[in-house]
Amino acid sequence: MEIRTPQTLGAAARGQRLKLRLTQAAVAESAGVSRAWLTEFEAGKPTVELGRVLAVVAALGITLDLRVNEPDAPSAGPGPLDLDAHLDQYEQGDNDHA
């Protein structure tokens, strides 16, 4: 599942909690957070503390994986672009590489 917003993460945690048939009170106690805090997290509050989030997801048996997407920039290719060589080719009429 791809998580891009606090709301999506909170909803995923709530879904897992319900799947496990756990109460908010039980998860909050296991994670060391208050039930009120857990309610706000599940609702998608954007300013929740990361350490607490990680404690809750661990209590629910959720593993978070971080993926880094590579940018689609031209310089992400095989190597840096040699602008001088590229301009030389263009000036010599070899502009098929433009």
VEXMARGU-686666 format. One record per residue: residue in one letter; z, y, x of N, C-alpha, C in turn. Coordinates in steps of 0.2 Angstrom, whole numbers, plus 5000, padded with zeros to 4 digits. Last residue first. Example, Ala and Ser with C-alpha at 12.3 -4.5 7.8 and 13.67 -1.06 7.14 Angstrom:
! residues 2
<residu:S, nup:5035, nnorth:4989, neast:5064, caup:5036, canorth:4995, caeast:5068, cup:5039, cnorth:5000, ceast:5064> $
<residu:A, nup:5039, nnorth:4972, neast:5066, caup:5039, canorth:4978, caeast:5062, cup:5039, cnorth:4984, ceast:5066> $
This chain:
! residues 98
<residu:A, nup:4850, nnorth:5081, neast:5098, caup:4853, canorth:5086, caeast:5095, cup:4857, cnorth:5084, ceast:5089> $
<residu:H, nup:4841, nnorth:5072, neast:5104, caup:4849, canorth:5071, caeast:5104, cup:4853, cnorth:5076, ceast:5101> $
<residu:D, nup:4829, nnorth:5077, neast:5104, caup:4830, canorth:5072, caeast:5100, cup:4837, cnorth:5070, ceast:5099> $
<residu:N, nup:4825, nnorth:5087, neast:5113, caup:4830, canorth:5089, caeast:5108, cup:4831, cnorth:5083, ceast:5103> $
<residu:D, nup:4818, nnorth:5090, neast:5126, caup:4821, canorth:5083, caeast:5124, cup:4826, cnorth:5084, ceast:5119> $
<residu:G, nup:4815, nnorth:5102, neast:5131, caup:4811, canorth:5099, caeast:5126, cup:4813, cnorth:5092, ceast:5123> $
<residu:Q, nup:4823, nnorth:5107, neast:5140, caup:4817, canorth:5104, caeast:5143, cup:4813, cnorth:5101, ceast:5137> $
<residu:E, nup:4833, nnorth:5112, neast:5132, caup:4828, canorth:5117, caeast:5135, cup:4822, cnorth:5114, ceast:5138> $
<residu:Y, nup:4840, nnorth:5100, neast:5130, caup:4837, canorth:5104, caeast:5124, cup:4831, cnorth:5108, ceast:5127> $
<residu:Q, nup:4844, nnorth:5096, neast:5142, caup:4840, canorth:5092, caeast:5139, cup:4836, cnorth:5096, ceast:5133> $
<residu:D, nup:4853, nnorth:5107, neast:5144, caup:4847, canorth:5106, caeast:5149, cup:4842, cnorth:5102, ceast:5146> $
<residu:L, nup:4863, nnorth:5104, neast:5134, caup:4858, canorth:5110, caeast:5134, cup:4852, cnorth:5110, ceast:5139> $
<residu:H, nup:4868, nnorth:5093, neast:5140, caup:4865, canorth:5093, caeast:5133, cup:4860, cnorth:5099, ceast:5132> $
<residu:A, nup:4873, nnorth:5097, neast:5151, caup:4868, canorth:5092, caeast:5152, cup:4864, cnorth:5092, ceast:5145> $
<residu:D, nup:4883, nnorth:5106, neast:5146, caup:4878, canorth:5108, caeast:5151, cup:4872, cnorth:5103, ceast:5151> $
<residu:L, nup:4892, nnorth:5097, neast:5139, caup:4888, canorth:5102, caeast:5135, cup:4882, cnorth:5105, ceast:5140> $
<residu:D, nup:4895, nnorth:5082, neast:5138, caup:4894, canorth:5086, caeast:5144, cup:4889, cnorth:5091, ceast:5141> $
<residu:L, nup:4909, nnorth:5076, neast:5129, caup:4902, canorth:5078, caeast:5129, cup:4901, cnorth:5083, ceast:5134> $
<residu:P, nup:4919, nnorth:5062, neast:5135, caup:4918, canorth:5069, caeast:5133, cup:4910, cnorth:5071, ceast:5133> $
<residu:G, nup:4915, nnorth:5046, neast:5127, caup:4917, canorth:5050, caeast:5132, cup:4916, cnorth:5057, ceast:5130> $
<residu:P, nup:4912, nnorth:5038, neast:5116, caup:4913, canorth:5035, caeast:5122, cup:4915, cnorth:5039, ceast:5128> $
<residu:G, nup:4920, nnorth:5049, neast:5103, caup:4915, canorth:5043, caeast:5105, cup:4917, cnorth:5040, ceast:5112> $
<residu:A, nup:4927, nnorth:5059, neast:5100, caup:4930, canorth:5053, caeast:5099, cup:4926, cnorth:5047, ceast:5101> $
<residu:S, nup:4919, nnorth:5070, neast:5099, caup:4922, canorth:5069, caeast:5106, cup:4926, cnorth:5062, ceast:5106> $
<residu:P, nup:4916, nnorth:5072, neast:5085, caup:4911, canorth:5069, caeast:5090, cup:4914, cnorth:5067, ceast:5097> $
<residu:A, nup:4930, nnorth:5066, neast:5075, caup:4927, canorth:5071, caeast:5079, cup:4921, cnorth:5068, ceast:5084> $
<residu:D, nup:4937, nnorth:5059, neast:5065, caup:4930, canorth:5058, caeast:5065, cup:4926, cnorth:5063, ceast:5070> $
<residu:P, nup:4952, nnorth:5052, neast:5072, caup:4948, canorth:5057, caeast:5069, cup:4941, cnorth:5056, ceast:5070> $
<residu:E, nup:4960, nnorth:5037, neast:5067, caup:4956, canorth:5040, caeast:5072, cup:4952, cnorth:5046, ceast:5069> $
<residu:N, nup:4975, nnorth:5035, neast:5060, caup:4968, canorth:5035, caeast:5059, cup:4965, cnorth:5039, ceast:5064> $
<residu:V, nup:4989, nnorth:5025, neast:5063, caup:4986, canorth:5032, caeast:5066, cup:4978, cnorth:5031, ceast:5065> $
<residu:R, nup:5001, nnorth:5018, neast:5053, caup:4994, canorth:5018, caeast:5056, cup:4992, cnorth:5025, ceast:5058> $
<residu:L, nup:5016, nnorth:5011, neast:5052, caup:5013, canorth:5017, caeast:5054, cup:5006, cnorth:5016, ceast:5057> $
<residu:D, nup:5025, nnorth:5002, neast:5040, caup:5020, canorth:5001, caeast:5045, cup:5017, cnorth:5008, ceast:5046> $
<residu:L, nup:5040, nnorth:4997, neast:5033, caup:5035, canorth:5003, caeast:5034, cup:5031, cnorth:5002, ceast:5040> $
<residu:T, nup:5046, nnorth:4984, neast:5023, caup:5044, canorth:4986, caeast:5030, cup:5039, cnorth:4992, ceast:5030> $
<residu:I, nup:5059, nnorth:4981, neast:5012, caup:5053, canorth:4984, caeast:5013, cup:5052, cnorth:4986, ceast:5020> $
<residu:G, nup:5071, nnorth:4977, neast:5008, caup:5067, canorth:4972, caeast:5011, cup:5060, cnorth:4975, ceast:5012> $
<residu:L, nup:5080, nnorth:4986, neast:5003, caup:5076, canorth:4983, caeast:4998, cup:5071, cnorth:4978, ceast:5001> $
<residu:A, nup:5086, nnorth:4991, neast:5014, caup:5090, canorth:4987, caeast:5009, cup:5086, cnorth:4983, ceast:5004> $
<residu:A, nup:5075, nnorth:4997, neast:5020, caup:5078, canorth:4991, caeast:5023, cup:5082, cnorth:4987, ceast:5018> $
<residu:V, nup:5075, nnorth:5008, neast:5011, caup:5069, canorth:5003, caeast:5011, cup:5071, cnorth:4997, ceast:5015> $
<residu:V, nup:5087, nnorth:5014, neast:5014, caup:5086, canorth:5011, caeast:5007, cup:5080, cnorth:5006, ceast:5007> $
<residu:A, nup:5086, nnorth:5018, neast:5027, caup:5091, canorth:5013, caeast:5025, cup:5090, cnorth:5010, ceast:5018> $
<residu:L, nup:5075, nnorth:5027, neast:5027, caup:5074, canorth:5020, caeast:5030, cup:5080, cnorth:5015, ceast:5029> $
<residu:V, nup:5081, nnorth:5037, neast:5019, caup:5075, canorth:5033, caeast:5016, cup:5075, cnorth:5027, ceast:5020> $
<residu:R, nup:5091, nnorth:5041, neast:5028, caup:5093, canorth:5038, caeast:5022, cup:5087, cnorth:5034, ceast:5019> $
<residu:G, nup:5083, nnorth:5046, neast:5038, caup:5087, canorth:5041, caeast:5040, cup:5090, cnorth:5037, ceast:5033> $
<residu:L, nup:5076, nnorth:5057, neast:5031, caup:5073, canorth:5051, caeast:5033, cup:5077, cnorth:5045, ceast:5035> $
<residu:E, nup:5082, nnorth:5065, neast:5016, caup:5083, canorth:5063, caeast:5024, cup:5080, cnorth:5057, ceast:5026> $
<residu:V, nup:5071, nnorth:5073, neast:5005, caup:5076, canorth:5068, caeast:5007, cup:5076, cnorth:5067, ceast:5014> $
<residu:T, nup:5062, nnorth:5082, neast:5000, caup:5067, canorth:5084, caeast:5005, cup:5072, cnorth:5079, ceast:5007> $
<residu:P, nup:5055, nnorth:5078, neast:4989, caup:5051, canorth:5079, caeast:4995, cup:5056, cnorth:5081, ceast:5001> $
<residu:K, nup:5058, nnorth:5066, neast:4977, caup:5061, canorth:5072, caeast:4980, cup:5058, cnorth:5073, ceast:4987> $
<residu:G, nup:5055, nnorth:5055, neast:4969, caup:5050, canorth:5058, caeast:4974, cup:5052, cnorth:5065, ceast:4977> $
<residu:A, nup:5063, nnorth:5047, neast:4962, caup:5059, canorth:5052, caeast:4958, cup:5054, cnorth:5056, ceast:4963> $
<residu:E, nup:5070, nnorth:5040, neast:4972, caup:5065, canorth:5037, caeast:4968, cup:5061, cnorth:5041, ceast:4964> $
<residu:F, nup:5078, nnorth:5051, neast:4977, caup:5073, canorth:5048, caeast:4981, cup:5067, cnorth:5044, ceast:4977> $
<residu:E, nup:5086, nnorth:5053, neast:4966, caup:5082, canorth:5059, caeast:4968, cup:5076, cnorth:5056, ceast:4972> $
<residu:T, nup:5093, nnorth:5041, neast:4965, caup:5089, canorth:5043, caeast:4959, cup:5084, cnorth:5049, ceast:4961> $
<residu:L, nup:5099, nnorth:5042, neast:4978, caup:5094, canorth:5036, caeast:4976, cup:5090, cnorth:5038, ceast:4970> $
<residu:W, nup:5109, nnorth:5052, neast:4975, caup:5103, canorth:5053, caeast:4980, cup:5098, cnorth:5048, ceast:4979> $
<residu:A, nup:5116, nnorth:5046, neast:4965, caup:5113, canorth:5052, caeast:4964, cup:5107, cnorth:5053, ceast:4969> $
<residu:R, nup:5122, nnorth:5035, neast:4972, caup:5117, canorth:5034, caeast:4967, cup:5113, cnorth:5040, ceast:4965> $
<residu:S, nup:5122, nnorth:5039, neast:4990, caup:5125, canorth:5039, caeast:4983, cup:5120, cnorth:5037, ceast:4978> $
<residu:V, nup:5121, nnorth:5026, neast:5003, caup:5119, canorth:5032, caeast:5000, cup:5122, cnorth:5033, ceast:4993> $
<residu:G, nup:5121, nnorth:5013, neast:5009, caup:5126, canorth:5019, caeast:5011, cup:5124, cnorth:5025, ceast:5009> $
<residu:A, nup:5114, nnorth:5003, neast:5005, caup:5111, canorth:5007, caeast:5010, cup:5115, cnorth:5013, ceast:5012> $
<residu:S, nup:5123, nnorth:4996, neast:4996, caup:5120, canorth:4993, caeast:5002, cup:5117, cnorth:4997, ceast:5007> $
<residu:E, nup:5124, nnorth:5007, neast:4987, caup:5130, canorth:5004, caeast:4990, cup:5128, cnorth:5001, ceast:4997> $
<residu:A, nup:5111, nnorth:5008, neast:4982, caup:5114, canorth:5014, caeast:4985, cup:5120, cnorth:5011, ceast:4989> $
<residu:V, nup:5109, nnorth:4995, neast:4976, caup:5105, canorth:4997, caeast:4982, cup:5109, cnorth:5003, ceast:4985> $
<residu:A, nup:5119, nnorth:4996, neast:4966, caup:5119, canorth:4991, caeast:4971, cup:5115, cnorth:4992, ceast:4977> $
<residu:A, nup:5115, nnorth:5007, neast:4958, caup:5122, canorth:5007, caeast:4961, cup:5122, cnorth:5002, ceast:4967> $
<residu:Q, nup:5103, nnorth:5003, neast:4953, caup:5103, canorth:5009, caeast:4958, cup:5110, cnorth:5009, ceast:4962> $
<residu:T, nup:5102, nnorth:4985, neast:4953, caup:5104, canorth:4992, caeast:4950, cup:5103, cnorth:4997, ceast:4955> $
<residu:L, nup:5089, nnorth:4973, neast:4955, caup:5095, canorth:4977, caeast:4957, cup:5096, cnorth:4983, ceast:4954> $
<residu:R, nup:5077, nnorth:4965, neast:4953, caup:5082, canorth:4966, caeast:4948, cup:5089, cnorth:4968, ceast:4951> $
<residu:L, nup:5067, nnorth:4966, neast:4961, caup:5072, canorth:4962, caeast:4964, cup:5078, cnorth:4962, ceast:4959> $
<residu:K, nup:5059, nnorth:4974, neast:4954, caup:5057, canorth:4968, caeast:4955, cup:5062, cnorth:4963, ceast:4957> $
<residu:L, nup:5067, nnorth:4986, neast:4955, caup:5066, canorth:4983, caeast:4949, cup:5064, cnorth:4976, ceast:4949> $
<residu:R, nup:5065, nnorth:4988, neast:4969, caup:5071, canorth:4987, caeast:4966, cup:5071, cnorth:4984, ceast:4960> $
<residu:Q, nup:5051, nnorth:4990, neast:4969, caup:5054, canorth:4984, caeast:4973, cup:5061, cnorth:4983, ceast:4970> $
<residu:G, nup:5050, nnorth:5002, neast:4961, caup:5047, canorth:4996, caeast:4959, cup:5049, cnorth:4990, ceast:4963> $
<residu:R, nup:5057, nnorth:5011, neast:4970, caup:5059, canorth:5009, caeast:4963, cup:5056, cnorth:5003, ceast:4960> $
<residu:A, nup:5048, nnorth:5011, neast:4981, caup:5055, canorth:5009, caeast:4982, cup:5058, cnorth:5007, ceast:4975> $
<residu:A, nup:5037, nnorth:5017, neast:4975, caup:5037, canorth:5010, caeast:4978, cup:5043, cnorth:5007, ceast:4979> $
<residu:A, nup:5042, nnorth:5029, neast:4971, caup:5040, canorth:5024, caeast:4966, cup:5039, cnorth:5017, ceast:4968> $
<residu:G, nup:5044, nnorth:5035, neast:4984, caup:5050, canorth:5034, caeast:4979, cup:5048, cnorth:5029, ceast:4974> $
<residu:L, nup:5031, nnorth:5035, neast:4988, caup:5036, canorth:5031, caeast:4992, cup:5042, cnorth:5030, ceast:4987> $
<residu:T, nup:5025, nnorth:5044, neast:4979, caup:5023, canorth:5037, caeast:4980, cup:5028, cnorth:5032, ceast:4983> $
<residu:Q, nup:5032, nnorth:5055, neast:4981, caup:5033, canorth:5052, caeast:4975, cup:5030, cnorth:5045, ceast:4975> $
<residu:P, nup:5029, nnorth:5059, neast:4994, caup:5036, canorth:5057, caeast:4993, cup:5037, cnorth:5053, ceast:4986> $
<residu:T, nup:5013, nnorth:5052, neast:4999, caup:5017, canorth:5057, caeast:4996, cup:5024, cnorth:5055, ceast:4995> $
<residu:R, nup:5006, nnorth:5042, neast:5004, caup:5005, canorth:5048, caeast:5007, cup:5009, cnorth:5054, ceast:5004> $
<residu:I, nup:5005, nnorth:5025, neast:5007, caup:5009, canorth:5030, caeast:5005, cup:5008, cnorth:5037, ceast:5008> $
<residu:E, nup:4996, nnorth:5011, neast:5003, caup:4995, canorth:5017, caeast:5007, cup:5000, cnorth:5022, ceast:5003> $
<residu:M, nup:5000, nnorth:4994, neast:5004, caup:5000, canorth:5000, caeast:5000, cup:5000, cnorth:5006, ceast:5004> $
